[in-house]
Amino acid sequence: MRTAPKSGFSRAERSVAVDWRDHSWCPVIVVQSRWGEAPDEPSSRHFDAPRPARGDQPSPGCGATGARPAEIAGHAVIRFPRATKPLLLPSLFRPLRRHPVYLKTMKNDPYRSSRFRAGFTIVELLTVISIIAILAAMLLPVLAAAKKHAQKVQAQTEIQGIVTAIEAYDSAYGRFPVSTNAQIQAQANAQVPGGNPDFTYGAIFQKPGGTTPVGTLIGGVPVTNAEVIAILMDVTNYGNGQPVLANLNYQKNPQQTIFLNAKVSGYDPSQPGQAVGGVDVTGAYRDPWGNPYVITMDLNYDEQCQDAFYGLSVISQPPPPPANSNPGLNGLVNPDGTPDNYRYHGKVMVWSAGPDGKVDPGASATTSANKDNVLSWQ
């Protein structure tokens, strides 16, 4: 703080101390001029002119409007400011410009007000999680049922593809795509009273409480559909490199016609792991649940196909009444009423053990593990 020399005013003219800080506010300097001086003429002194009388009027043209000054004190007149100029500050004290380039290194923008950041409370999060869990519990059974239905549709499509391929082969060659050993075994069974003259390609299936063979037995074990599929697909070697004995040198398909296009899965049943659908490395054609399709063909050509499993009375005979045995379950018939003689009026029967992969040789076709089987003649 300092005191300036006294002017014509009754009180001393003083300077004001200013504490400069780095701030966006910029003070201005007011430059005043005396009466009669040009606007741009610098003033040589401050307020030291004699004060005019109270009744005196300023000359017209003073100031911007020609009016008198706002305040007259004694013999001196406070003049209107000639101009205002911003205070020139050293670059060190100049305020920062509000520009993203100058603020990019700052973590927080001082010119921006802090904003409230919304968030979830623990109660809200638990509520959302609970709703999602409830929806998932409701949707999982629906999704499982939809997947099961889609697999059954796929199995039905593949079954019909096998039937169509066998019938096309029969039309082309006048015989069925079976090996010589299968024909010999079917003829041998036909010689036995009540024996089955047809041949069923099957496998070892799961049953409630164990396993059971399904199909015509050769050497005490059922034969898979591998040789039938190899003939229909016109291949001479299985996926594991073993030759197809039933089709060596294309003897069962000399025209080398591809009657069936089946997906090759690459699954190896000799290795651990879940079985998958498609043709595995041994040549067996498996359903979407990993079990081989069961195929029965009318090898005695009587237009009556008798399956080794569905031909049994315990499987296809309906419960009493009626007293007679016709018709049987799933549209099968028993032409003479003898036991285990249910047949399908057609040349080919193909079926799958269904989603559970099980069969029950002691239950009817519509109960237990047999009720979800997928049949070509339904």
Secondary structure, DSSP 8 states (H G I E B T S, - for coil): --B----SSSS--B-------S-S---EEEEE--TT--TTS--SSSS-S----TT----TT-TTTS---S-EETTEE---EEEEEE----TTTS-----HHHHTT-SS-TTS---------HHHHHHHHHHHHHHHHHHHHHHHHHHHHHHHHHHHHHHHHHHHHHHHHHHHHSS-S--HHHHHHHHHHHTSTT---SEEE-EEEEETTEEEEES-EETTEE--THHHHHHHHT-SB-TTS-B-GGGGGGTT-TT--------B----TTSSS---SEE-TTS-EE-TTS-B-EEEE-TT-SS-B--TTTTSHHHH---SSSSS--S-GGG-B-SS--TT--BBSSSEEEEE-TTTTB--TTS-TTSGGGTT-EETT-
